[in-house]
């Protein structure tokens, strides 16, 4: 491997990472990451999608704070020194890694500082845990960059004994992974997007469908504008109605009901609703959400519609779309 002189989490480091495939990208490219899809990663590297700012994520900050303690524990436990460095593969510089540590035998160290529940999952389920399965490709990628025979995956929790997995090099997995990573990088270079995941990626209208979409979007924005005005009128009418109602009730004095000039009024006391979840918890303090699921009625499909009247990046006005399309094959 070739060591790169760049400090981790610096501006230069972010630029260097965008110039290749890093170890944390491995699970994403293989489609096994629950946090990001290949299409999303492709868009971020290409600069067509915004990169999520994780600097304020509490668990990212938690990991940054505890990583030095985990590294120190590992060094003492294994009687070694683990240096956090950045490097590129000597075979292909596109394949890169930011190591939490490289010990004296050239073996990579990857540190994870998960939440208590995720840590317990690792303790109980070991290699079948979500954490192990998610970060296994990352360690194999690091092993490939380092040219090592194995690597260490450490799960660290400040209140529990760390869990260490000594992961052996798996050449068949590495060959498959590197092929996928290089194919992905070629798509980054050529601008050809990976297939989208219909369950996780946004649909973006293209070609002739974009005209239809823009037409409906324009109509929806106009309807929403009218709806806002109508709702404002309704709000004023409701306030006036309540004021008049209160005046009529005041005229009734001690009477419970009244009827005159087409107006009927009845005063009554309505019981409050019962918090059944609180009742169930009172009867059974150990009642979990999983037990509630047994009594949940079947769900149904819903559509949530959001209109951003100031949006200019993901959509264009109807006039802009039509002007753009007139020079194409549809006009």
Buried (B, 14 or more C-beta within 10 A) or exposed (E): BEEBEBEBEEEEBEEBBBEBBBBBBBBBBBEEBEEBBBBBBBBBBBEEBEEEEEEEEEEEEBBEEBBEBBBEBBBEEBEBEBBBBBBBBEEBBBBBBBBBBBBEEEBBBBBBBBEEEBBBBBBEEEEEBEBBEBBBBBBBBBBBBBEBEBBBBBBBBEEEEBBBBEBEBBEEBBEEBBEBBBEBBEBBEEEEBBEBEEEEBEEEBEEEEBBEBBEEBBEEBEEEEEEEEEEEEEEEEEEEEEEEEEEEEEEEEEEEEBEEEEEEBEEEEEEEEEEEEEEBEEEEEEEEEEEEEEEEEEEEEEEEEEEEEEEEEEBBEBEEBBEBBEEEEEE
